[in-house]
Amino acid sequence: MRVLVIDDEERLAETIRRALTAEGFVVEIAHDGHKGFEMAATGAFDVIVLDIMLPGKHGYQIVRELRNRRIWTPVLMLSAKDGEYDLADAFDLGADDYLTKPFSFIVLIARLRALLRRGAPERPTVLTAGTLSLDPAGRRVTRRDETLILTPREFGLLEFLIRHRDDVVTKTEILHSVWDAHYEGADNVVEVYIGYLRKKIDAPFALATIETVRGVGYRLRSDS
């Protein structure tokens, strides 16, 4: 699950990043409105955490322009203000939720999962590949009605594969999306986690749905 945090308070943004990363989210940060809008406009994120007061481009302006472009990524707005007019303005412009600073990180994570459960209009709430199902918001994976227990990293890797089911994805694409855009470690960590996933989602069911495409990467196939 990819989260974009747009907040000019660098310390707060980094604290949010650490908290969300610990819960299995992949987080990118922008510290000004112009950069944040450019990143958000790609549509590459599952949810956006957006501060209202930003340099360059105001948070209200960002969400309004995203909706005008028919980009429906769920947006949770943050504000140091506390007033019903701020709340009404955020919702009128197309925001999906609202938190006032300071806030509980437990509440923030719960709100983000609720937004992911609701999803953007064009995005299914539960992702499937044959008998394999993954619920991003509920963080639940099942195969043939059996619940599978995955670590946060394994969950993130499986979510990426299932969103690109039947397509070949490279190690670089996986590292960028599941680890970090600036990850500098060895890429064989992908092979290790692919092995972990195979033991959990394939081996117990006598399946081999995660394929190695030699010299290219990996592909998750739907089992018949």
JOGI-V8015 format. One record per residue. N is the residue number from 1. RES is the residue in one letter. SS is DSSP state (H for helix, E for strand, C for the rest). NEAR is the number of other ideal C-beta (glycine too) atoms within 10 Angstrom. D_LAST is the distance of its C-alpha to the last C-alpha in Angstrom with 2 decimals. Layout:
((N | RES | SS | NEAR | D_LAST) (N | RES | SS | NEAR | D_LAST))
This chain:
((1 | M | C | 21 | 26.45) (2 | R | E | 18 | 29.18) (3 | V | E | 22 | 32.58) (4 | L | E | 22 | 35.63) (5 | V | E | 25 | 38.96) (6 | I | E | 27 | 41.94) (7 | D | C | 25 | 45.15) (8 | D | C | 16 | 48.45) (9 | E | C | 16 | 49.30) (10 | E | H | 10 | 48.03) (11 | R | H | 8 | 48.47) (12 | L | H | 15 | 46.58) (13 | A | H | 19 | 43.75) (14 | E | H | 14 | 43.42) (15 | T | H | 12 | 43.52) (16 | I | H | 23 | 40.72) (17 | R | H | 20 | 38.70) (18 | R | H | 11 | 39.22) (19 | A | H | 15 | 38.39) (20 | L | H | 21 | 35.12) (21 | T | H | 15 | 34.11) (22 | A | H | 11 | 34.67) (23 | E | C | 15 | 32.12) (24 | G | C | 18 | 29.42) (25 | F | C | 22 | 30.19) (26 | V | E | 22 | 30.82) (27 | V | E | 22 | 34.22) (28 | E | E | 17 | 36.34) (29 | I | E | 18 | 39.91) (30 | A | E | 23 | 42.37) (31 | H | C | 17 | 46.03) (32 | D | C | 14 | 47.27) (33 | G | H | 21 | 46.31) (34 | H | H | 13 | 46.11) (35 | K | H | 16 | 43.75) (36 | G | H | 26 | 41.68) (37 | F | H | 21 | 41.34) (38 | E | H | 11 | 40.34) (39 | M | H | 16 | 37.54) (40 | A | H | 23 | 36.42) (41 | A | C | 14 | 36.52) (42 | T | C | 10 | 33.72) (43 | G | C | 12 | 31.27) (44 | A | C | 12 | 29.63) (45 | F | C | 21 | 30.13) (46 | D | C | 22 | 28.44) (47 | V | E | 28 | 31.86) (48 | I | E | 27 | 35.51) (49 | V | E | 27 | 38.46) (50 | L | E | 27 | 41.51) (51 | D | E | 23 | 45.18) (52 | I | C | 22 | 47.55) (53 | M | C | 15 | 50.57) (54 | L | C | 24 | 49.67) (55 | P | C | 11 | 51.75) (56 | G | C | 15 | 51.11) (57 | K | C | 17 | 48.93) (58 | H | C | 14 | 49.06) (59 | G | H | 24 | 45.98) (60 | Y | H | 20 | 46.53) (61 | Q | H | 15 | 46.72) (62 | I | H | 28 | 43.45) (63 | V | H | 27 | 41.44) (64 | R | H | 15 | 43.25) (65 | E | H | 16 | 42.51) (66 | L | H | 22 | 38.83) (67 | R | H | 15 | 38.53) (68 | N | H | 10 | 40.64) (69 | R | C | 11 | 38.13) (70 | R | C | 9 | 35.33) (71 | I | C | 18 | 33.84) (72 | W | C | 16 | 32.59) (73 | T | C | 23 | 31.82) (74 | P | E | 22 | 33.05) (75 | V | E | 27 | 36.58) (76 | L | E | 21 | 38.48) (77 | M | E | 26 | 42.17) (78 | L | E | 23 | 44.71) (79 | S | E | 19 | 48.43) (80 | A | C | 12 | 51.57) (81 | K | C | 11 | 53.05) (82 | D | C | 9 | 52.81) (83 | G | C | 10 | 53.41) (84 | E | H | 7 | 51.93) (85 | Y | H | 8 | 52.63) (86 | D | H | 17 | 50.48) (87 | L | H | 16 | 47.64) (88 | A | H | 11 | 48.15) (89 | D | H | 17 | 48.38) (90 | A | H | 23 | 45.10) (91 | F | H | 14 | 43.21) (92 | D | H | 11 | 45.04) (93 | L | H | 19 | 44.00) (94 | G | C | 16 | 40.29) (95 | A | C | 24 | 39.81) (96 | D | C | 20 | 37.37) (97 | D | E | 18 | 39.23) (98 | Y | E | 18 | 42.51) (99 | L | E | 15 | 44.02) (100 | T | E | 14 | 47.70) (101 | K | C | 14 | 48.83) (102 | P | C | 7 | 49.26) (103 | F | C | 12 | 45.99) (104 | S | C | 10 | 44.04) (105 | F | H | 14 | 41.10) (106 | I | H | 9 | 39.38) (107 | V | H | 10 | 39.81) (108 | L | H | 18 | 38.69) (109 | I | H | 16 | 35.40) (110 | A | H | 11 | 34.86) (111 | R | H | 20 | 35.66) (112 | L | H | 23 | 33.29) (113 | R | H | 19 | 30.38) (114 | A | H | 14 | 31.36) (115 | L | H | 21 | 31.34) (116 | L | H | 22 | 27.90) (117 | R | H | 14 | 26.71) (118 | R | H | 15 | 28.36) (119 | G | C | 18 | 27.03) (120 | A | C | 16 | 28.23) (121 | P | C | 7 | 27.76) (122 | E | C | 7 | 25.12) (123 | R | C | 15 | 23.11) (124 | P | C | 10 | 20.57) (125 | T | C | 12 | 21.78) (126 | V | E | 14 | 18.48) (127 | L | E | 18 | 16.03) (128 | T | E | 13 | 12.28) (129 | A | E | 20 | 9.29) (130 | G | C | 15 | 6.18) (131 | T | C | 17 | 7.90) (132 | L | E | 24 | 10.62) (133 | S | E | 17 | 13.70) (134 | L | E | 23 | 17.05) (135 | D | E | 16 | 20.28) (136 | P | C | 24 | 22.81) (137 | A | C | 18 | 25.83) (138 | G | C | 12 | 25.20) (139 | R | C | 16 | 24.01) (140 | R | E | 15 | 21.34) (141 | V | E | 23 | 17.96) (142 | T | E | 16 | 15.67) (143 | R | E | 21 | 12.48) (144 | R | C | 12 | 11.87) (145 | D | C | 7 | 15.34) (146 | E | E | 10 | 16.96) (147 | T | E | 8 | 19.16) (148 | L | E | 19 | 19.25) (149 | I | C | 9 | 22.67) (150 | L | C | 20 | 23.01) (151 | T | C | 12 | 26.25) (152 | P | H | 13 | 27.16) (153 | R | H | 15 | 26.56) (154 | E | H | 21 | 23.14) (155 | F | H | 21 | 22.27) (156 | G | H | 23 | 23.69) (157 | L | H | 24 | 21.81) (158 | L | H | 25 | 18.41) (159 | E | H | 24 | 19.46) (160 | F | H | 20 | 20.44) (161 | L | H | 26 | 17.24) (162 | I | H | 19 | 15.10) (163 | R | H | 18 | 17.71) (164 | H | C | 16 | 17.24) (165 | R | C | 16 | 13.48) (166 | D | C | 9 | 12.72) (167 | D | C | 12 | 16.53) (168 | V | C | 13 | 18.66) (169 | V | E | 19 | 21.17) (170 | T | E | 14 | 24.34) (171 | K | H | 16 | 26.08) (172 | T | H | 12 | 28.81) (173 | E | H | 16 | 26.61) (174 | I | H | 22 | 25.15) (175 | L | H | 19 | 28.69) (176 | H | H | 15 | 30.09) (177 | S | H | 19 | 27.60) (178 | V | H | 23 | 26.95) (179 | W | H | 19 | 30.26) (180 | D | C | 15 | 33.09) (181 | A | C | 10 | 34.21) (182 | H | C | 8 | 37.17) (183 | Y | C | 13 | 35.54) (184 | E | C | 7 | 37.64) (185 | G | C | 9 | 36.31) (186 | A | C | 10 | 34.52) (187 | D | C | 13 | 31.07) (188 | N | H | 9 | 29.87) (189 | V | H | 16 | 29.34) (190 | V | H | 21 | 25.97) (191 | E | H | 13 | 25.01) (192 | V | H | 9 | 26.25) (193 | Y | H | 19 | 24.17) (194 | I | H | 19 | 20.97) (195 | G | H | 11 | 21.77) (196 | Y | H | 16 | 22.37) (197 | L | H | 23 | 19.04) (198 | R | H | 15 | 17.14) (199 | K | H | 11 | 19.22) (200 | K | H | 17 | 18.39) (201 | I | H | 26 | 14.78) (202 | D | H | 17 | 13.22) (203 | A | H | 11 | 15.83) (204 | P | H | 12 | 16.22) (205 | F | H | 15 | 12.64) (206 | A | C | 6 | 12.77) (207 | L | C | 17 | 10.31) (208 | A | C | 12 | 11.52) (209 | T | C | 21 | 9.98) (210 | I | E | 18 | 13.61) (211 | E | E | 12 | 14.93) (212 | T | E | 13 | 18.68) (213 | V | E | 11 | 19.85) (214 | R | C | 6 | 23.21) (215 | G | C | 5 | 26.19) (216 | V | C | 11 | 24.35) (217 | G | E | 18 | 22.25) (218 | Y | E | 23 | 18.74) (219 | R | E | 17 | 15.39) (220 | L | E | 26 | 12.62) (221 | R | C | 15 | 9.19) (222 | S | C | 13 | 6.36) (223 | D | C | 15 | 3.80) (224 | S | C | 5 | 0.00))
